[in-house]
Amino acid sequence: MSRMSWMGWIVAIALGGCAMPSMAQEPAATLLHPLFQDHAVLQRDQPVPVWGHAAPGATVSVAVAGQAVATRADAGGRWQVTLQPIAAGGPYAMSVRAGQATEIVRDVQIGDVWLCSGQSNMELPVWRALDAASEIAAATQPDIRLFTVPKAAAVVPQDDFAAPVAWQPATPDTVRDFSAVCFYFARELHKTVDVPMGLIQSAWGGSRIEAWTSADALRLQDGMAPALDVLALYAGDPAAAHARWGRQWQQWWARREGAAADTPWQPGADSRGWRQAPAMLGAWERWGVPALSNYNGMLWYRTRVTLTPTQAGQGARLELGPVDETDMTWVNGVAVGSQYAPGQARSYPLPAGLLNAGANTVVINVLDTYGDGGLAGPSSAHAVRLDDGTRIVLDAPWQYRAAPGLQAPPLAPWQAATGLSTLYNAMIAPLGHYGLRGTLWYQGESNTGNGAAYATRLRGLREDWRGRFGARMPLLVVQLAGYGQPPVAPVESGWAQVREAQRQVAAEDPNTGLALAIDIGDAYDIHPPNKQELGRRLARVARHVVYGDRALAPSGPVARKASRTPAGVRIAFDDIAGTLVATGADGPIGFELCDADARHCNYADAALDGHEVVLSCLDCAEPAGGPHRSAGLRVRYCWADGPVCTLRDSSGAPAGPFELSLNAAEVP
C-alpha cells in the first residue's frame, strides 16, 4: 500500500467510517490494552492517553476522531500515545497498527468517565437494590456504558486485569449485576449532563481503605513501614514473610492485657483453659456453648498430627477447610500462613525442616466479626498433604479457647480485601492513567474499628489516586449510612468517627464532595437497598462540585459554627433550602454536648431559630471542666452507629452528622 493510500485509510477510520478494507480485519494481534474495546467511553475535553503492547521497537499508529498519532514501542513492547482533547460525541472507530498487525475497536463514545470504588455497598448490584425487577426491565440506556474490573489482589502493581473484561451498553442483561449506586448515579446525572457516561466498577465487599492505596502512599503514613516491609518480602519469599509476620503478630498479642506470658501457638503452651471442640467443628455459634452463641471475636484452635520420619522429611502443605473469617496459623510454633477469606479453604506450604517425626502441633487463631465464625468441619477437612500425594488428616481431638477482648489483631498485609495496597495493585493500577471525570467512593464500614485514623487514610487515598488520574480529580464520597439500633444514651462510635472524617476531608477541598446517607440506612441491614436515592444525591453533589452549578447546594444543611451565648449554644447552618425543619417533633433530636475529651456527653434539648439550632442544656457536659467553662466543649449531632436524625430543610434534605468545638473566645 502506498503512503498516500495508507494515510487515506487512517483518515477514514478517524472519521468513524464503518466500511473497512478487508486487510483491516486481521485478528492476529491484540495491540490495545483491554480498557480499549468496542463500546468504550473516552473522557471528553481532556488529553486522552491510549496504550498497549506491540513488538519491541515497532512503530505504532493510532487513529480516532480525526486524529492520527504515532509512537514507537519500548524495549519491553509497551507503547503509549496521547490524543488531543476531543469533544463529546461518537460513535467512532479507533484503529491501531504496528507493522502488519492491525486492531480496530468500534462504537467508541466520547463523554464522561466515572470510577466507582469501595466495598460492598458500592459493589451491591442492581438486582439486590430496591424495586429491582422493574428497574432492570427498564434499563435500556445505550449512552451509559458499563465496565467491571475483575476482583483480584496482588502484592505488586499489575499492568493487566486478572480476567477478561468488556465495555457493555446498559441493558436489562448487563445492569443486573452492575453496581446499583454507580448506575443510578449516572442515570440521574444524564438527565442534566447529556453526554455518554462510562462507568468503571472497581469494588470489593469487606475491603479496607488501606487495600485501595498504593504502598508508596501508605509509607507516608505513620506506623505502616513494618507491615509494608513484610509485604515487600512476601513478593519474593512468602515463607520468610509468613514467619516474620508471625513474630509481629505475636508481639501484638504480648501487648494485650494479661497476655505477656501467654503463648498459645507454642507446642508446649499451658493447657489450662482449653476445652474439647465438637468433632464436626463448624460455626462455633452452633456448638451449644452459651458463651459462644453470639460471639464475635477471636477463638484459638489446636490439634496434632503424627508423622513417620519418612513423612516428616518430605515437602508438605497444610490444607485447612473453609475458615470464617481470618486465620493466623502456626505449625510447631512457626507462623505458616494468614488469610482474610471468609468461607474459603486455605493451603499453606510448610518450610523444609519444620515437620518432626512424631507429634506436630497445629494452632489456628480465627477472627470472626460478623455472623457465623470458625473452622468448617468435619475434622477430616483439615490435613497435611505430602509431596508424594499422601494426605494425613489432623486426627487428634481439636481443642479451643476463647480470646475475649475488643482489640482486633493486625491483618496480614498480603490479604486481599484487608491488606495493604493489594486491591490497588490488581484493580486500580491496571487502569493506568485512563481519563476520568471523577471518582465515587463508598467505603468505610470495614474501617470503623479504627475510625480515628480514617481522615488520614482518606486524604492519603485521594492524593494517591490524583497522582495517577489527575491532580484535580474530583472525589465524591458517600458518608456511611446508619446501621444498628439507636442508642438510649450517648455512646462513642467508630461509625460516627468515620462519618466525621469523611465530612472533614470533603470540607477541606473544593474538588471533594460528600453525599449523605445517614437517613437512608437500615438498622437491620448493613446494605441498605435504596440506592436510587443515593444515586440522586451523588448526582446532585457532582453537579455542584464537578460541573460548577453553585446555585445548587451539594447536599443538605451544613453546620458551620457553634458558639455559646446567654440563650444557649447556637449552631449556625449554611446551604439551607428554605428554612430548617424538624420531623416528628417540635424540635430536632440527636444533639449532644460533650466535654473536651468526649468522656462525658449528654443529650441536649434543641429548638429551631431561623437558620440556627439552639441547645438549652448548658451544663450537660460540665463535670470535666467545671461550671461555665466552654473551652473544648463539643457539640455532636447524630453520633452513633445507627442514630435517629430529624433535622432537615424545606426541601427534605437531611443535615448530616457532625462534631464541632466551641471556642474559648466565644464564652460570654
N, C-alpha and C positions, 0 to 999 in steps of 0.2 A: 504494500500500500504506500502511495506517495505521501510526502509530508503534508501536502495540501489536502488530500482526501482524509488523512488521519485527523487533521485539525477540524475539518468539517464534521467529522463524526463526533468529536469531542463537543463541539458547539451544539449539535443536535441533541446529544444526551443532556447537556447542561440546560437546555430549554425545556426539558421534560418530555421530549418526544417518546412515543410508545413503540414505534416501529423500529426495530433494530436489525442491522445486518446480521446474517447468520453467524458470522465469526464471533459476534458478541455473546453468543450463547454458551461459550466454553465453560463447563463446570469444573475445570481441572484444579483450580486453586481457590482457597479462601484467603483473600488478601486483607480484608477488613476485620477489625476487632468485632466480636459478636454483638456489641452495642449497636452497630450499624447494620440493620437488617430491613427487610420490607416492613413498611408501616411505621418506621421510626419517626420520632419528632426531634428536631434540632432546635436549639434555643435561638430565638429571633433577636435581632438588634445587638448582638454581641459577636466578637470573633469566634469562629466555630472550629475547634480542634477536631481533626479526624486522624485516626491512626490504625496501624495494623502490622502485619508481618509479610515479608517478601524474601526473596533470595538475598543474602548479604551483598551489599553494593549495588543492587538493582535500582534502576531509575523507576520511580513510581509516579504516575499521573492520576490526579483526582479531578473529576468534573461534576458540578451540580449547580443548578440555579444560575446559569450564565457565567459561572466562574470555572477556570481551569488552572490548576496549580500542579507543580511537580517538585519532587524531592528525591533523595537517594537513601535507601535503606542502610542502616549502620552495620557494623561487623556482626552483630547478633541477629540481623534481619529486621529489627524494629524500625519503623518509619512513622513520621507524623507531619502533617501539614496543618496550616491554619487558614481557614477561609475568611474573607472579609464578612462583616455583619450582613445578614440577609433579613429582609422584611418578612412579616408573617405571610404565609401563603403556601401553595402547593396544589396538587401533589407534584413532586419532582422525581426524577430518576437520578441516582448517583452512580457514576461509573469509576472504577479503579482499574488501572492497567499497569502491569510490571512485566516487561518482556512479552512473552506470548500468553501470559496469564491475564485473564480479564474477569472482573466480578461486577455485577450490576445489582443494585437494590432499588426497588420501586416503591411508589406510593409514600415517598418521604415528605413529611409536612414540616413547615417552619412555624413554630409557635412558642409556648411557654412550657418549660420542663420543670417538674417538681420531684424532689426526692422525699419520700415518705418513710421515716425510720423510727425505730423504737422497739418496744416489747409487745406483749400480747394484745394490748388494746389498739395498737396500730396494725398488728398482724390480723386481728379478728376479721374474718371475711364477711362479705355481704350476706351470705346465706345464714349467718348467725345473728345478724342485726335485726332491728325492728322491722316488721312488715316485709319480711324477706321475699315471700313468694311474689307479691305484686311488684316489688321493686325490681326483682330480677327479670320478670316478664316485660317490664317497660324499659329495660336498659339497652336501648339501641341508639348509641351516640358515637358515630364513626369518627368524629373530631376529637374524642377522648381516647388516647392510646395507652395501653397498659403494658408494663414490663416488670416482671417479678425476678428479683435476684435470688438464685438458689441458696437455701440455707446451708451454710458451711462455716467452718472455723479453721484457722491456720495460725501457726506461731510466727510466720514471717509474711510480709506483704506478697500478695499474688497478683499477677497480671491478668489472669483469665478466671472465668467463673468455674464453679465446681461441677456444673451440669449444663446441658443445652438450654438456651434462652431464646425468647422471641418477643417482639412487639406485636400487640394484638389490639385492633379496634374494639371498643366497648360494645359487647353484645350480651344477650342473656346467658350465653355459654361462657363467655370469658369473665364477666364481672362476678360470677357466683363465688369464686374462690379468691377474689382480689380484696385488698384492704378496703373495708367499708368507709373508714374515716377518709382515706385518700380519695376514693371515688366520689363520695358525697361532697367533699370539698370542691373538687374540680367541676362537678355538675353545677353546684351553686355559683361558683366563680365564673363559669362560662356564660352565665346569664348577663353579666356586665362586662366581661372581658372576652370578646368574641374572636378568639384565635384558637387554633388547635392546642390541645393540652396533652402533654406527655407526662405520664405518672410512673415513677420508678419506685417500686416497693422493695425495701430492704429492711426487714424486721424479723425479730426472733423473740418468741414468748419467754418470759422469765429472765431476760437479759439485763445485765447491769451496764451502766453508762461507761464503766472502765473498759468493757469489752469492745465498745464502739470507738475508742480513742486510740490513736497511734502510740506506739511505745515511746517515740521521741517526745510527744506531747506529755505523756504520763510522767516521764522523767523530770519534767519541770515542776511536778507537784511533790510536796514533802512526803517522805515515807515510802515512795514507790520503788526506789532503787533496788533493795534486796530481792523483791519478788521479780522485778524485771531482769535482774541478773540470772535468776533461776530459769526464767523463760528463755533467755538467750542460750543458756547451757542446754536446755531441753531440745533446741533446734538441732544440735549436733550429737548429744549424748543423753537420751531420755533416762536411762538407768541412773546415771550420776545425778541428773536433775531431780528424779524422784527421791533419791537418798538425801540430797541437800534440802529439798523442800520438807521432807520428813523431820529433819533437825529443826527447821524454822517452826514447823507446826508444834513440835514438842516443846520448844521454848515458849511458844504462846500458851500451851497447856500449863506449863510450870508457873506461869504468872497468874493463873486463876486462883481465886481464894481457896486455900486449903489443899491445893494440888501440887505443891512444890515437891513432895516426896512420892507422889503417886505417878507410877509409870505403867499404865495398863498394857502397853504394847510389848513390854519385855516378857520373854518366856518365863522368867522366874518371878513375875509380879505377884503381889499379895492376892490370895484367893478370896479374902473376905469381901462380902458384898455381892459376889457373883451368884446368879441363880441359873437353873437349867431352863433353856428355852424349849418350846414345843418342837418336836422333830419335824413338823411340817413348816416351821418358820412362818413366812408370810408377814402381813402387816401386823405390827405389834398391837395396834388398836383392837385387834380381833383375838387376842390371846386370852381374854377373860381376866386380865390383871387390871383391877380398878385404877391403879396409878398410871396405867398406860392407855386407858380407853380414849382419852382425848389429848394425848401427849404430843406436843411438837417440840423438838429439841434433838439432843444427841443421845445415842444409845451405843454402848460398846458391845461387840460380839467377840467371842473367841472360841477356837476349836483346835484340833490337832490332826495331822496326817502322818502316818508311819511309812517310811521308805526303806528299802534294802540299800546296801552300799552301791549296787549297780544302778539302781534307780536314782539315788541321790547324786551320782556322778554325771548324769545326763543334763542337757539343757531342758528347760521346762517353762511352762506358763501357768499362772494361777488363773483359773476360769471361775468367775462368780456369776450366778444368775442375776436377774434384774434387781437393781437397787433403787430405792426411792428415799432421798433424792441424791445426796452427796456422800461419797465414801472417802475415807482415808485408811489405807490398808498396809499392814506390816506382815512380813514373814520372818520369823526368828529375830524380831526386834529391829528389822531394817525396813524402811518405807519402800514399797514397790509400786504404788500407784494411787491415784486420786482422780475422781471424775465427778462433775455435776452432770448427770444424765438420768433424769427421773424415768424409772421403768425400763432402763436399758441394762443389758448384761455387761460385764467387764472381762477383760482379758489382759493380764499384765505379765510381761516377760520377767523371769527371775534371774538375777545376775549369777554368773558362774561362781560356784563355790558357796552359795548361800544355803543350799539344802544340806541337811545332815542325814546320815544313816541313823535310823531310829525315829524318834518323835520330832516333829516340826510344828511350831506354833504359828497359827494364823489369827491375827487380830484385826478387826474392822471397826472403825468408828463411823456410824451412819448418822448424818444430819437430815432431819425432815422438818420442814417449816409449814407444810400445808397438806391437809388431807391425810391419807394413809401413808405410813412410812415403814421402812425396814428392808430386810433381805427377803427376796422371794424364795419360796420353798418348792419342793421339799429339800431336805438336806442334800440329797443326791444331785441337786442342781449345781453344787459347788465342788470343784475338783482341781487337782494338779494334773496337767496334761504334759507328758514327757515327749521328747523329740522323737522317740520311736513309735509314737501314737498311743501309748498306754495312757488310760485315763484313771486316775486314782482318786476316788471320792474322799472328801474331807469327812471321815467316818466317826470321829469322836463326838460325843454329845456336845451340842452347842450350848454355850453359856452367855448370859447377858448381864449388863449392869447399866443403869441409867446414869446420865451425866447432867443433872439438872443445872439450871442457871440461864441467865438471859444473854450471856456473852456468846456471840456467834464466832465460830472458828474462822481462821483465814482460809480463803479458797485458792486452790492451786492455780497459778497464773496461766496455765495452758487449757484450762477448762473452757468449753465452747462459749456458753452464754454468760458465764460469770468470771471469765478470766480477764487477762489484761491484753488489749489490742487484738484479741483473737477474731472478733467479728469485723473489726476494721480491716484486718489483713485479708479476709476472704470475701467480704460483702461490700466494702467501701473502696478499698484500693483497686479492685478490678474496674471500677467506674472511671479510672484515670482522671482526666480533667474535663470530663464531659460538661458541656454548658448547661447551667441550671438557672432558673428564675429564682428559686429559693428552696428551702428545706422545711418540712413539717416534722416536728419531734414530739412523740408521745411516749414518754418513758419516765420511770422514777419509782414505780411500785417496788421494784427489787432493790432500791437503794434506801428504803425507809428505815432500815436498821441502823443507818448512819446518816440521818438527814442533815446533820450539822455540816457535813463535808460536801453536800451536793452543789452548793453555789460554786465552789472551786472546780468541781468536776464539770459542771455545765459550761462555765467560762472556758475551761480547757478544751472541751469538745468543740465549742463554737469557733475558737481561734484555730484549732487544728483543721477543721473542715474548711474554713475560709482560706487557709493556706493551700488547700487542694482545689477548691471550686471557685475561689474569687474572694478578694479581701473585704468586699462589702456584701457578701451573700446574705440575703435575709434569712432569718431563722424564726419560724413560728412555733412557739412552744405551747403544748396543751398542759394546762395546770391539772394536777391529779384530781380526779372525780372523788366524791365522797364514797366511803366504803366502811361498813360496820355500823353497829348500833350507836346512837347518840349517847354521850356520857351524861351522868346525873350530876357531875361536879367537874370543875376544870381539871384537865389532865395534860400531861406532856404527851406529845405525839410526834413520831417520826414522819408520819404523813404530812402533818402540818408544817414541819420543818422543811420538807422537800417543796411544798407549795410556796412557802415564803422565799426559799432560794430561787424558785422559778420566777416569782414576782420581782425580786430584786434584780436578777440578771436581765430580765426583759426591760425593766425600767431604766437601766443604765445605758442602754444602747438604742439609737434610733432605728436601727435595722433589725431589731428583735421585737417580736410581738407576742402577746400572751392571750390565749383563748381559754376562757373559764369553763369548767365542767363540774364545779362543786355541787351544783343543784341538779345535775342530770345523772348522778351516780345511783347506785343501788346498794342498799345496806346489806343485801344477801348475795350479791354477785359482784366480784371484782372486775367483771367485764360488762359494764352497763350497755344495754342494747341500743339506746337512742343515739346512734352515730349520725343520723340525719341532722339533728340539731347541732351537734358538734361540728359537722361539716359546714353548716351555715355560719357558725361563729368563726371558724377558721377563715372562711371566705371574707367575712367582714374585717377581720384583722389584716388579711392580705390586701384588701382594698385600701386600707389606711396606711399600712407600713410599706407595702411594695409598690402600689400604684398611685400613692400620693393623694388619696381622697381625704384631705384633712378635715373636711366638713363632717365626715362620718367618724364618730368616736370608735376606737378599736374594739372596745368591749362594753362593760357597764360602768357604774360609778367607781371612781378610783380614790381611795383615801390618800390625801396629800400631807396633812399636818394634824398633829394632836397637841393641844395646849390646855393648861389648867387656868380656869377663870373662876371668879366668885360663884358663878352659876353652876359650875361643874367642869368636867373635862369635855372639851369641844373637839370634835373631829370634823375637819373640812374635807369635802369631796369635790372632785372635778369630773369632767366627762359625763355629765348628767343630762339625760334626755327628759325635758320637762322638770320634774321635781323628784325628790326622794319619797319612796313609799315603803310601807311595811305590810307584809302579807300575814293574815291570820291573827293579827292582834293590833292594838292601837299603836304600839311601838315595836321597834325591831328587837329581836333577841339574838343571843350568841356573842355579846360583848363581854370582855373580861378586863379587869385591872389587876396587874401583877407588880411585884416589887422588882428591883433591879436584876436579880438572878432568876426571876420567874419561879422561885421556890414557894411563894405564896400568891395564889391567884383566886379571885372571887368573881362570880358573875356580877355584872353591873346593870342596873335599870337604865334604859335608853329611851330618849324621846327625840322626835324629828323637829328640826328648826330650819326650814328652808333647805339650803344645801349643806347643812351640818347635822350631826348627831351629837346630842348632849348626854353625857353619862353622869348620873347623880350619886353614884356610890363613891364618894370622895375618900373614905377611909378604908376601903376594901383591902388595900394592899399595904397598910402601914406597918405590920409587925417588924419588917426588916429595916425600916427607915425611920420610924418614929413619927409622931404627928406632923402632918403638913410638910413632909419632905418629899417633893416630887422628882428630885434629881434621880434619873434612872428608872422612874416609873414607866411601865409598859402598858400599852393598850393592845389587846388582841381581839380579833373577830374570827369566828368560825374555826377555832383552834382545836381540832380533834380529828381522828381518822374519818369519822362519819358524822360531822356536825349538822345541826339544824340552822340554816341561814335564811333570814326572812327580809333582808334589806335589798330593795330593787329601785329602779327608777320608773318613770311613767311608761316607758317602752316595754317594761317587763324584764329588762336586762339585769342580772344579779350583780351586786357588789361582791367582789372576791375576798377570800381570806387575806388577812394582813396582820403584821405586828409593827407598831410604831412606838418610839420612845418619846417621852416628854422631856423637854429641855429645861435645865435648871433655871435658865434665864426667863422662862415663861411662868415661873411661880410668882403669883402676886405678893 
